[in-house]
Amino acid sequence: MNNQFLADRIDGKGFAANLVEKLTDDVTDIKEKTGLIPGLAVVLVGEDPASSVYVSAKHRQTLAIGMQSFVHKLPIDTSQTELMALLTELNAASEVNGILVQLPLPAHLDTNAVINAIEPDKDVDGFHILNAGRLATGQDALVPCTPLGCLMMLKDRLGSLAGMNAVVVGKSNIVGKPMAQLLMAENCTVTVAHSKTRDVPALCRTADILVVAVGRPEMVKGDWIKSGAVVIDVGINRIESDGRSRIVGDVAYDEAGHASAITPVPGGVGPMTIACLLANTVTAFKRQHKIVTKKEAVVV
Ligand code: NDP
């Protein structure tokens, strides 16, 4: 790292720990007031190792804040009909306030049909077409967890985002697109770059806020970053260097010292994603039980 590294490190781990602490209090309060315990159901089809690790982490952290966790592990040859039947059951179960189907699903299953079979008000991943539409039209939505976490950190750092130039690199349904919608809702001027964008470096240089969600190790170089910009690096890439394996982001962190702040990888966006899943489950519970008005239930 060069000596001129002046950017603040945005501590996603600490931010997530604070959010989890608040949610734990919230769950305790809900139990005292209603006698009910919010519950999250996670469905895993097959035994993909990375997915299994994510599901275990979600289970552990759900229990840790005092909520109920229902994990459904299904064999890899589960049919569409069987999976849909389970979702119908979970949609109807009063003890289940949030439902998440771990992606990716095995190729024989229709992912869009599965996501859209989840009751929208229990869709704590925020991937249902109705939640995507609500977000796009400024209505109360359950918002995808990763971009929600990014927005929380940006607002904590910058306060009002109104009028800022935001560039989002990557346009996936789970990160790039909802991130752009959230920034637009905050009155940023938003540009979305993708693999066919002509001059990504020049575009990035216009950004007061730069969010990168591509999946290419250290693609964004120091000279793509405007001095004083706030940089959110969503990428998680495992690389081999000097004979060892390590995780890096989509931004060349060591070259970003002239940014005003940047999220590290690991320890930036990653920890916020599960914390926001828990937050979405608490929000879903509150909305289902009309504990607060819809406006008050919105986390951001
Ligand atoms: P996808 O592969 O679904 O999307 C990648 C996007 O990057 C696409 O829109 C693609 O463009 C764009 N892209 C690819 N190459 C370039 C390029 N050279 N220049 C500009 N844009 C490019 O990925 P995800 O959105 O699911 O994930 C992105 C990264 O974020 C991954 O590293 C993933 O592991 C990480 N991630 C981290 C999470 C966390 O909790 N921290 C959660 C989710 C993801 P096009 O659409 O044209 O193909």
Residues whose N, C-alpha, C, O or C-beta is under 5 A from the ligand:
A	BS01	NDP	T146 G170 K171 S172 V175 G176 A193 H194 S195 K196 A213 V214 G215 V234 G235 I236 N237 V269 G270 T273
